[in-house]
Each structure stands twice: as structure tokens, then as C-alpha cells.
Amino acid sequence: PRSNKSADLIDAERKLGEALNSKGEIFSQLGNQSAALECFRAAVNLTPEQHIFWFNQGAALEELDSLDEACTSYRKVIELEPMDTRVQKRLANLEAQPERRVLSSTRVALEAGDIQALEKSLIEAEAHVEEAKDRRTRLLNDSSRRSKT
């Protein structure tokens, strides 16, 4: 299938994406994650096939505590670059911290005044408390059995 874009336009968009990504990296180093995220999002929109742009977007989202969105960006990196173990580990680490994602979702819902989302976050938090209690009880029981033998 023939692309509607000329080679020159594709090259210009790639270069603009790279420039936006570089600008985002500078904002990130300066600690301005919101401005960095704007640049990374623009770079991703221009050239969505560039896995590094998705990675940088995910990192900025993670810094801003938008963890579900960060996970989505990291999944896209893995789709584009399946052998990138650094991103696989980062995604696995985020997915292994459900309580952190609940807090992130709660903050977003509070900022938006979304009562239904807050109620959902509360239900998720309660489930995490129950899981943590169950795990603690199992560990205490295992420890008690071991000390008796």
C-alpha cells in the first residue's frame, strides 16, 4: 500500500518528533514533568513507531503518578520493541504495586471530582487491605508452625 505522505514529509515529522523528544528530556531533567509530557505526547503523535518516545512518555506519566497511563505507554514500547527487558521490568514493577496504582487513580478522581471513580478506588483499596491481611495471616501461621517444630 502506498503512503499518502511523501518521503520528505515523513522525514520532517521524524526530525520534529526527535526535536520534541529532546526538548521533553530537557524539561524532565529540569524537573518539569508536565512540560516534558506535553513534548513526549506530541512526539508520539507525530511518529508513533518510535519506541523511545513511548518510553519517555511512560516515564513522565510515572513521575506524575498517572500510573495506568504509564503502564499503557510501557506496553506500547514492548509491542514495538519486544526484547527491551528494561521496560518489561519497569512495567512488571508497576503492575506489582496495585496499591500505588489505586492511590494514583484516587488522586486523579479527586482532582476531577469524580465520585464514582472515588468509590471504585475505595473498593479496590479495601480489596488490597483484605489481600494484605490474608497474606500476613498466612505468614504468621507458617511462622508459628515452623517455630513449633
C-alpha positions in Angstrom: 0.0 0.0 0.0 1.3 3.4 -0.9 1.6 6.0 1.8 -0.2 9.3 1.3 2.9 11.1 2.9 5.9 11.9 0.8 9.3 10.8 2.0 10.2 14.4 2.7 7.2 14.9 4.9 7.9 11.6 6.8 11.5 12.7 7.3 10.4 16.1 8.5 7.9 14.6 11.0 10.6 12.2 12.3 13.0 15.1 12.8 10.3 17.2 14.6 9.5 14.2 16.8 13.2 13.8 17.7 13.4 17.5 18.5 10.2 17.4 20.6 11.6 14.3 22.4 14.9 16.1 23.1 13.0 19.1 24.4 11.0 16.8 26.7 14.1 15.2 28.0 15.5 18.6 29.0 12.2 19.5 30.7 12.3 16.2 32.5 15.9 16.8 33.7 14.8 20.3 35.0 12.0 18.5 36.9 9.1 19.9 34.8 7.4 16.6 34.1 4.2 18.3 32.9 6.0 20.2 30.1 8.1 17.1 29.4 4.9 15.0 29.0 3.5 17.6 26.5 6.6 17.2 24.4 6.6 13.4 24.6 2.9 13.2 23.7 3.5 15.4 20.7 6.5 13.3 19.6 4.4 10.1 19.9 1.6 11.6 17.9 3.9 12.5 15.1 5.9 9.3 15.0 4.1 6.6 17.0 6.6 3.9 15.7 9.4 5.4 17.8 9.6 3.2 21.0 11.8 5.7 22.8 9.1 8.4 22.6 6.6 6.0 24.2 9.2 5.1 26.9 9.8 8.7 27.7 6.1 9.4 27.8 5.6 6.5 30.2 8.4 7.7 32.4 6.9 11.2 32.6 3.5 9.7 33.4 5.0 7.6 36.1 6.7 10.7 37.6 3.3 12.4 37.5 1.7 9.4 39.2 -0.5 8.7 36.2 0.4 5.0 36.6 -2.3 3.4 34.5 -1.4 5.6 31.6 2.3 4.9 32.2 1.6 1.2 32.0 -0.2 1.7 28.7 2.8 3.6 27.3 5.2 0.9 28.5 3.0 -1.8 26.9 3.3 0.0 23.6 7.1 0.1 24.0 7.1 -3.7 24.5 4.8 -4.1 21.4 7.3 -2.1 19.3 10.5 -3.4 21.0 9.6 -6.9 22.5 13.2 -7.6 23.6 13.5 -4.4 25.8 13.9 -6.1 29.2 14.4 -2.8 30.9 10.8 -1.8 30.0 9.4 -5.2 30.8 10.9 -5.0 34.3 9.6 -1.4 34.8 6.1 -2.5 33.7 6.2 -5.6 35.9 7.3 -3.4 38.8 4.4 -1.0 38.3 1.9 -3.8 37.9 3.2 -5.4 41.1 2.2 -2.3 43.1 -1.6 -2.2 42.9 -1.9 -0.1 46.0 0.3 2.6 44.3 -2.0 2.5 41.2 -5.1 2.8 43.4 -3.6 5.9 45.1 -2.9 7.3 41.6 -6.4 6.7 40.4 -7.8 8.2 43.6 -5.8 11.4 43.2 -7.0 11.7 39.6 -10.6 11.1 40.6 -10.3 13.7 43.4 -8.9 16.3 41.0 -11.8 15.6 38.6 -14.4 15.5 41.4 -15.5 12.0 40.1 -17.4 10.4 43.0 -18.0 7.1 41.1 -14.3 6.8 40.4 -13.5 7.5 44.1 -16.0 4.8 45.2 -14.3 2.4 42.8 -10.9 3.3 44.3 -12.3 2.7 47.8 -13.5 -0.8 46.8 -10.1 -1.5 45.2 -8.3 -0.2 48.3 -10.5 -2.4 50.5 -9.7 -5.5 48.4 -5.9 -4.7 48.7 -6.3 -4.4 52.5 -8.0 -7.8 52.6 -5.3 -9.4 50.4 -2.6 -7.9 52.6 -4.3 -9.2 55.8 -4.7 -12.7 54.3 -1.0 -12.7 53.4 0.0 -11.5 56.8 -2.1 -14.2 58.5 -0.7 -16.9 56.3 2.8 -15.8 57.0 2.1 -15.6 60.8 0.6 -19.1 60.7 3.6 -20.5 58.7 6.0 -18.9 61.1 4.1 -20.3 64.1 4.1 -23.8 62.7 7.8 -23.6 62.0 8.6 -22.4 65.5 6.6 -25.3 67.0 8.6 -28.0 65.1 
